[in-house]
Amino acid sequence: MGYKVAIVGATGNVGREMLTILSERGFPADEVVALASRRSMGVEVSYGERVLKVKALENHDFTDTDICLMSAGSEISKEWTPKIAAAGCVVIDNSSAWRYDPDVPLIVPEVNADTVAGFRKKNVIANPNCSTIQLVVVLKPLHDAARIERIDVATYQSVSGAGREGVEELARQSIAALSGKGPIDTQGGARQIAFNCVPHIDAFQDNGYTREEMKIVWETRKILGEPALRVNATAVRVPVFYGHSEVVQIETRRSLSAAQARALLENAPGVTVLDEQRLGGYPTAATEAANRDTVYVGRIRDYLAPDRGLNLWIVADNVRKGAATNSVQIAEALARRPI
Ligand SMILES: NC(=O)c1ccc[n+]([C@@H]2O[C@H](COP(=O)([O-])OP(=O)(O)OC[C@H]3O[C@@H](n4cnc5c(N)ncnc54)[C@H](OP(=O)(O)O)[C@@H]3O)[C@@H](O)[C@H]2O)c1
C-alpha cells in the first residue's frame, strides 16, 4: 500500500517542482492532492503524465493523508502545520517556521537522515534553507575527516529563491533595461536586480546580519550537530534565474589538503566534483546546476597562507536540491520507516 500525499503550495515554484520530483523518483504514493489558496482552485498542475486540479487548503481534511509537503511560506505554515499534524499527518515543511524548534528535526538526508525518527515529537520535519542544504552536503565529509572549526561563506543566490515573483521581476526588469524604456521600476528603496548584485536577502537583524545570513549560521550548526561552530555568512542576490553559488572558506582542526578533500568529495553522496584548471572546468549555476539534483563543487584550493584551510566553490539548483528534491528525499527517509 502506498501513501496519500498532499502538496501545499502546489502552484508555486517549489510546489510544482515537488510534484515533478515525486513522479520522477517514483515515490510510492497511491494518491497525490494539490493544494493552494482559494485563488488557485481549479488551476491545473502536472504530476508526471497526470494533470491535477488544485484544491483549496482551507477545505481539505487531512485525517487520512499520511504526508504533507508544505511549501507556502512561514505564515501559512505557522497557522496550518499544527492543525495538519494534529490530524495525524506528518508535515515536511519548507519554510523557516519550524527549523529552530528543538523538537523538530532539520534534515538533509545525505548528512543526518538518522534524525528522522525525531518527527514523532510534533509530527513535523523541517526542510532547511536552500543555501544551507548545498553547503552541508559538501562540508559533512570534510568535517568527518578533519573537524571543521570555522566556515566563511558568501552566497550568490538566484532570484527563484524569492519565488515566482522573484523570477518575474528579473525578467521584467531585464526587458525594461535592454529596451531602454526609462528607469527600472522598484519599490520602497529596493535596488534593481537586473544587471546588479544586492547584498540584502530577508530582514536585517539586530546584529547587522540579515536573517538569510543567520539562517545559514543557525541551520549549519543544527544539522552538523555542532552548536558552537564558527560560521560567518554574507548573502547576496544576483541576476541568475535558477541555481545558487557559494564561495566557501573552511578552517580545519586536522590538516586536509585540496587533493585529499577532492578524493573525499568524489565519493560523497549527492556531490559531483568538477574541478579542472581549464576553461569551463568548474560548475556554474546556469550550465551545470539548474535542473539537476546533485550539488557541484569545484575550485578546491589550499589556503595561500600556511594555515589549515581550503577554498571551495559550491553550486546547486536551489528549487530542486535546495527545496523540492530535499523534501522528497526526507519523505523517502520517512517512508523507509513505519509512520
Ligand atoms: N524557491 C526557493 O529556492 C526556496 C528554497 C527553499 C525554501 N523555499 C521556501 O518555500 C516556500 C515556497 O516558495 P516558492 O518559491 O514556491 O514560492 P511561490 O512561488 O511564491 O509559491 C507560493 C505558494 O504558496 C501558496 N499560498 C500562498 N498563500 C496561500 C494560502 N493562504 N493558502 C494556501 N497556499 C497559499 C501559493 O498559492 P497561490 O498560487 O494560490 O497563491 C503558491 O502555491 C517558501 O516558504 C520559501 O521560503 C523556497
The ligand as a Gaussian input file, in Angstrom:
#p B3LYP/6-31G(d) Opt

LIG

0 1
 N       12.422000      28.958000      -4.086000
 C       13.426000      28.533000      -3.331000
 O       14.589000      28.475000      -3.714000
 C       13.143000      28.083000      -1.963000
 C       14.104000      27.376000      -1.327000
 C       13.882000      26.942000      -0.039000
 C       12.704000      27.242000       0.575000
 N       11.748000      27.945000      -0.061000
 C       10.506000      28.195000       0.641000
 O        9.440000      27.506000       0.013000
 C        8.227000      28.222000       0.165000
 C        7.582000      28.468000      -1.192000
 O        8.494000      29.071000      -2.065000
 P        8.157000      29.272000      -3.619000
 O        9.430000      29.726000      -4.203000
 O        7.479000      28.062000      -4.195000
 O        7.050000      30.468000      -3.550000
 P        5.967000      30.885000      -4.612000
 O        6.368000      30.508000      -5.987000
 O        5.669000      32.315000      -4.333000
 O        4.659000      29.993000      -4.224000
 C        3.931000      30.180000      -3.043000
 C        2.855000      29.086000      -2.916000
 O        2.173000      29.268000      -1.666000
 C        0.773000      29.238000      -1.920000
 N        0.000000      30.031000      -0.973000
 C        0.082000      31.365000      -0.714000
 N       -0.865000      31.731000       0.166000
 C       -1.551000      30.608000       0.484000
 C       -2.666000      30.327000       1.335000
 N       -3.267000      31.298000       2.035000
 N       -3.113000      29.058000       1.426000
 C       -2.538000      28.074000       0.699000
 N       -1.486000      28.273000      -0.138000
 C       -1.002000      29.525000      -0.245000
 C        0.652000      29.834000      -3.293000
 O       -0.616000      29.512000      -3.818000
 P       -1.438000      30.546000      -4.785000
 O       -0.889000      30.304000      -6.162000
 O       -2.841000      30.083000      -4.642000
 O       -1.195000      31.922000      -4.281000
 C        1.798000      29.141000      -4.008000
 O        1.407000      27.831000      -4.370000
 C        8.623000      29.451000       0.953000
 O        8.445000      29.154000       2.327000
 C       10.092000      29.635000       0.667000
 O       10.742000      30.351000       1.669000
 C       11.934000      28.353000      -1.334000

